[in-house]
Amino acid sequence: MSRRPDAIVLGLSGGVDSSVAALLLRQQGSLPQCVFMKNWEEDDSADYCSAAADLADATAVCTALGLRLRSVNFAAEYWDRVFAYFLGEHRAGRTPNPDVICNREIKFKAFLDYARSLGAEQIATGHYARIDLQDGRCRLLTARDRVKDQTYFLYMLDQQQLGASRFPLGAMLKSEVRALARRAAVPTATKRDSTGICFIGERRFKEFLQRYLPAQPGEIRSAEGTLLGQHDGLMYYTLGQRQGLRIGGRAGGSGAPWYVAAKDLTNNVLMVVQGHDHPLLYSPALTAEALHWVAGEVPPLPLACQAKIRYRQPAQSCTVEAVAAGRVRVSFDQPQCAVTPGQSVVLYAGEECLGGGVIAAAG
């Protein structure tokens, strides 16, 4: 516990998770200062942005718990540090993971700096993860609720950020969080979980992206080169995607669903294959760059561990070895489906998140 009851600042989003985090801190004797972060205002309308409703919910929670709420605008920081990266990756034909960058740059950097300006010693959030101090080092551990575990999105945090952070929900199941919220009559107890791109929220992704990047339509072809249709722009598709191709069972195929297998950026061609088990969808290994290690130092390589290449994927056994300065090769015991450049590969040793990197290439 912090020395002062108000020495912790909680990021309060207006959702049930951060609301219960506030409740738990209150029950533990803290009087957390609560902060609502507004990070998007480019198309801040009722059709897309729920910030006004979320702020109202956060206010109701603070009123019920007797806590103070501040609102801070990080829109400029979000645009410069997260959204510019998001657009640049899509422009380059990759599929980025902005939530990872958002955590590093906004929730655990801009927000942490703001909390310190208020005199806080720690910050807290509603993330499902745990922090353990061992031999003077902070370890990032998976949450008790393995389905809700969010360490995949937190692997870029460093020792300084983890040392200043608390995750009150780390030892709870989501069902327990909901039940506690109902028992305590927390105003957000029945509010549904939000989805979408970090602070941008829920919206039609294709329509949203068209506002910022010009579409370049092109051909959809099979692996054998057969023309099957037209795509709307390579940036709208990701490897392994099945929905939205609009080609049905054409070209005398087997009748099995079509999946995106590759993007030919040079010729602006989307390559598709039939069947989820098609060998072109699977890769035995990947190369990763922009590496980050939670401990602050590179572990001895080669390293036998586990990896995830997407959120909520079961951890996969693998071996990590250095291949060049700032790059590693991750070789899997079993080939992985839809290894996607731009996404993150996150590494684990049991329940400990070791770090990870950005996928540069499959194979």
C-alpha positions in Angstrom: 0.0 0.0 0.0 1.1 3.5 -0.7 1.9 5.7 2.3 -0.9 8.2 1.5 -4.4 7.0 0.8 -4.6 9.4 -2.2 -1.1 8.5 -3.6 -2.5 6.3 -6.4 -4.2 7.6 -9.5 -6.6 5.2 -11.3 -7.4 5.4 -15.0 -11.2 5.2 -15.0 -12.7 4.5 -18.5 -16.4 4.2 -17.5 -16.4 0.5 -18.0 -17.0 -2.2 -15.4 -13.4 -3.3 -15.1 -11.9 0.0 -14.1 -15.0 0.7 -12.0 -14.4 -2.5 -9.9 -10.7 -1.6 -9.7 -11.8 1.7 -8.1 -14.1 -0.2 -5.7 -11.3 -2.6 -4.7 -8.8 0.2 -4.0 -11.5 2.0 -1.9 -12.1 -1.2 0.1 -8.4 -1.5 0.7 -8.3 1.9 2.3 -7.1 4.0 -0.6 -8.8 7.1 -1.9 -7.5 6.9 -5.5 -7.6 10.0 -7.6 -9.6 9.0 -10.7 -8.7 10.2 -14.2 -10.8 9.8 -17.3 -8.6 9.9 -20.5 -10.1 11.4 -23.7 -7.8 10.5 -26.5 -9.8 10.9 -29.7 -11.7 13.8 -31.2 -11.3 13.7 -34.9 -14.8 12.6 -35.5 -16.2 13.0 -32.0 -19.9 12.5 -32.8 -22.7 10.4 -31.3 -22.4 8.0 -34.3 -18.9 6.9 -33.4 -17.4 8.2 -30.2 -18.8 7.1 -26.8 -16.6 9.4 -24.8 -19.4 11.6 -23.5 -21.4 8.5 -22.3 -18.3 6.9 -20.8 -17.4 10.1 -18.9 -21.0 10.2 -17.5 -20.6 6.6 -16.4 -17.2 7.3 -14.8 -18.7 10.3 -13.0 -21.5 8.2 -11.7 -19.0 5.6 -10.4 -16.9 8.2 -8.6 -20.1 9.8 -7.1 -21.2 6.4 -5.7 -17.7 5.6 -4.3 -17.0 9.1 -3.0 -14.0 9.6 -5.2 -12.8 12.6 -7.2 -12.7 12.5 -11.0 -10.6 14.5 -13.3 -10.8 14.5 -17.1 -7.6 14.9 -19.2 -7.2 15.1 -23.0 -4.4 13.1 -24.6 -5.7 13.5 -28.1 -2.5 15.2 -29.4 -0.3 12.5 -27.8 -2.5 9.7 -29.2 -2.4 11.1 -32.7 1.4 11.6 -32.7 2.5 8.5 -30.8 -0.2 5.9 -31.8 -2.4 6.8 -34.7 0.4 8.0 -36.9 2.1 4.6 -36.4 -1.3 2.9 -37.1 -1.7 4.7 -40.5 2.0 4.2 -41.4 1.8 0.4 -40.9 -1.4 0.1 -43.0 0.1 2.2 -45.7 3.0 -0.2 -45.8 0.6 -3.2 -46.2 1.1 -4.5 -42.6 -1.6 -5.1 -39.9 -0.5 -3.1 -36.8 -1.6 -3.6 -33.2 -2.3 -0.1 -32.0 -3.4 -1.3 -28.5 0.1 -2.4 -27.7 1.5 1.0 -28.6 -1.4 2.8 -26.9 -0.5 1.0 -23.6 3.2 1.9 -23.9 2.7 5.5 -25.0 -0.6 6.7 -23.5 -1.8 4.6 -20.5 1.7 3.9 -19.1 3.6 7.0 -20.2 1.4 10.1 -20.8 -1.0 9.0 -18.1 1.8 8.0 -15.7 3.5 11.4 -16.3 0.2 13.2 -15.5 -0.3 11.1 -12.4 3.1 12.1 -11.1 2.3 15.7 -11.8 -0.5 15.2 -9.3 1.9 13.9 -6.7 1.0 10.3 -7.1 3.3 7.4 -6.3 1.5 4.8 -8.4 -1.1 4.4 -11.1 -3.7 1.6 -11.4 -5.8 0.3 -14.3 -8.5 -2.3 -14.9 -6.2 -4.5 -16.9 -6.2 -8.3 -16.4 -2.6 -9.0 -15.5 -0.4 -9.4 -12.4 2.9 -7.9 -11.3 5.3 -9.8 -9.0 8.5 -8.4 -7.5 11.2 -11.0 -7.5 14.9 -10.3 -6.6 14.3 -6.6 -7.1 12.8 -7.1 -10.6 9.2 -6.7 -11.7 7.8 -9.7 -13.4 4.7 -9.3 -15.6 2.5 -12.4 -15.0 -0.7 -13.6 -16.7 -4.0 -13.0 -15.0 -5.9 -15.6 -13.1 -8.6 -15.3 -15.8 -6.7 -16.8 -18.8 -9.5 -15.8 -21.2 -9.3 -12.2 -20.2 -5.6 -12.0 -19.7 -4.1 -8.9 -21.3 -0.4 -9.4 -21.0 -0.3 -9.7 -24.8 -1.0 -6.0 -25.0 1.3 -5.1 -22.1 4.6 -6.7 -23.2 6.2 -3.4 -24.2 6.1 -2.1 -20.6 9.4 -1.6 -18.9 10.6 -2.0 -15.3 10.0 1.6 -14.4 6.4 1.5 -15.7 5.6 -1.8 -14.1 7.1 -0.7 -10.8 4.7 2.3 -10.7 1.6 0.3 -11.7 -1.0 -1.8 -10.0 -3.6 -4.2 -11.6 -6.3 -4.8 -8.9 -8.2 -7.3 -11.1 -5.2 -9.6 -11.8 -6.4 -12.3 -9.3 -10.0 -12.2 -10.3 -12.2 -13.9 -12.9 -14.4 -11.7 -15.1 -17.4 -13.4 -13.6 -16.3 -12.4 -10.1 -15.7 -8.8 -11.3 -19.3 -8.6 -12.6 -20.7 -10.3 -9.5 -18.8 -7.9 -7.2 -20.0 -4.9 -9.2 -23.6 -6.1 -8.9 -23.4 -6.7 -5.1 -21.9 -3.3 -4.5 -24.4 -1.6 -6.9 -21.7 -0.1 -9.0 -23.4 2.0 -11.7 -21.6 0.2 -14.5 -22.3 -3.4 -13.2 -24.3 -4.4 -16.3 -22.5 -2.3 -18.9 -21.3 -4.4 -21.8 -17.6 -4.6 -22.6 -16.3 -2.3 -25.3 -14.5 -3.5 -28.4 -12.6 -1.8 -31.2 -9.3 0.0 -31.6 -8.2 1.2 -28.2 -9.6 4.7 -27.7 -11.1 5.0 -31.2 -13.8 2.7 -30.2 -16.3 0.6 -32.2 -16.9 1.6 -35.8 -16.9 0.3 -39.3 -13.2 -0.3 -39.8 -13.1 0.0 -43.6 -15.2 3.2 -43.6 -13.0 4.7 -40.9 -9.7 3.9 -42.7 -10.9 5.4 -45.9 -11.0 8.8 -44.2 -7.2 8.8 -43.8 -5.8 6.5 -46.5 -6.8 6.5 -50.2 -8.0 3.1 -51.4 -6.2 1.3 -54.2 -8.4 -1.4 -55.7 -6.8 -4.4 -57.4 -7.1 -8.1 -58.3 -7.9 -11.1 -56.2 -6.1 -14.2 -57.5 -5.8 -17.8 -56.4 -2.4 -19.2 -55.6 -2.4 -20.7 -59.1 -2.9 -17.2 -60.6 -6.6 -17.5 -61.5 -8.4 -14.1 -61.4 -11.3 -14.4 -58.9 -12.4 -10.9 -58.3 -11.5 -7.4 -57.2 -10.4 -6.2 -53.8 -11.0 -2.7 -52.4 -7.5 -2.1 -51.2 -4.9 -4.3 -49.6 -5.0 -2.3 -46.4 -8.5 -3.6 -45.7 -7.5 -7.2 -45.5 -5.4 -9.3 -43.1 -3.9 -12.7 -43.5 -6.3 -15.5 -42.6 -9.3 -13.4 -43.3 -12.4 -15.2 -44.6 -15.2 -12.6 -44.5 -15.7 -9.8 -47.0 -13.9 -11.3 -50.0 -17.1 -11.6 -52.1 -15.8 -14.4 -54.3 -17.9 -17.4 -52.9 -16.9 -20.7 -54.5 -15.7 -19.4 -57.9 -13.1 -20.7 -60.2 -14.2 -24.3 -60.1 -12.9 -24.7 -56.6 -13.8 -27.2 -54.0 -16.6 -25.1 -52.6 -14.6 -24.6 -49.3 -14.3 -21.0 -48.0 -11.6 -18.7 -49.4 -9.0 -17.2 -47.1 -6.4 -14.5 -47.5 -3.0 -16.1 -47.8 -0.7 -13.2 -49.0 -0.5 -9.6 -50.1 1.5 -8.8 -53.2 2.3 -5.2 -52.6 4.3 -4.7 -55.8 1.4 -5.8 -58.1 -1.4 -4.9 -55.7 -2.8 -8.4 -55.7 -4.6 -10.2 -52.9 -3.8 -13.9 -53.0 -6.4 -16.3 -51.6 -6.6 -20.1 -51.0 -9.4 -22.4 -50.3 -9.8 -24.2 -47.0 -8.6 -23.4 -43.5 -6.0 -26.2 -43.7 -4.4 -25.0 -46.9 -0.6 -25.3 -46.4 0.0 -21.7 -47.7 -1.8 -20.4 -44.6 0.7 -22.0 -42.2 4.3 -21.1 -41.3 6.8 -23.0 -39.2 8.6 -19.9 -38.0 8.7 -16.1 -38.1 11.2 -13.2 -37.9 10.5 -10.5 -35.3 12.0 -7.0 -34.9 11.5 -4.0 -32.6 12.2 -6.4 -29.7 11.3 -5.5 -26.1 12.2 -7.5 -23.0 10.3 -6.8 -19.8 13.3 -7.6 -17.6 15.3 -4.9 -19.5 17.9 -7.3 -20.8 18.0 -9.9 -23.5 17.7 -13.5 -22.0 20.3 -16.1 -23.0 19.5 -17.3 -26.6 18.5 -19.7 -28.0 15.5 -19.9 -25.6 12.9 -22.5 -25.4 9.6 -20.9 -24.3 6.0 -20.3 -25.5 4.6 -17.6 -27.8 1.4 -16.0 -28.9 1.0 -14.4 -32.3 -2.5 -13.0 -31.5 -4.6 -12.2 -28.5 -6.4 -15.1 -26.8 -4.4 -17.7 -28.8 -3.2 -20.5 -26.6 0.5 -20.2 -26.0 2.5 -22.2 -28.5 5.8 -24.0 -27.8 8.7 -22.5 -29.7 12.4 -21.7 -29.8 13.8 -18.2 -30.0 17.2 -17.5 -31.5 19.1 -14.4 -32.6 19.5 -14.0 -36.4 20.7 -10.4 -36.7 21.1 -7.3 -34.6 17.7 -6.5 -33.2 16.0 -9.5 -34.8 15.1 -13.0 -33.7 13.7 -16.1 -35.3 10.8 -17.8 -33.5 10.5 -21.4 -34.6 7.3 -23.2 -33.6 6.9 -26.9 -32.6 3.7 -26.8 -34.7 3.2 -24.6 -37.8 1.1 -21.5 -37.1 -1.9 -20.2 -39.1 -1.9 -16.7 -40.6 1.4 -15.3 -39.2 0.8 -11.6 -39.9 3.5 -9.0 -40.4 2.8 -5.9 -38.2 1.2 -7.9 -35.4 3.1 -8.8 -32.2 4.6 -12.1 -31.2 4.7 -12.2 -27.4 6.9 -14.6 -25.5 6.2 -16.5 -22.2 7.9 -18.7 -19.8 4.9 -20.3 -18.1 2.9 -17.6 -16.5 5.6 -14.9 -17.0 5.5 -12.6 -20.0 9.1 -12.2 -21.1 8.5 -9.6 -23.8 8.2 -9.8 -27.6 8.5 -8.0 -30.8 6.7 -7.0 -34.0 6.4 -9.7 -36.7 8.5 -8.8 -39.7 8.0 -11.8 -41.9 6.7 -15.4 -41.7 8.8 -18.5 -42.5 
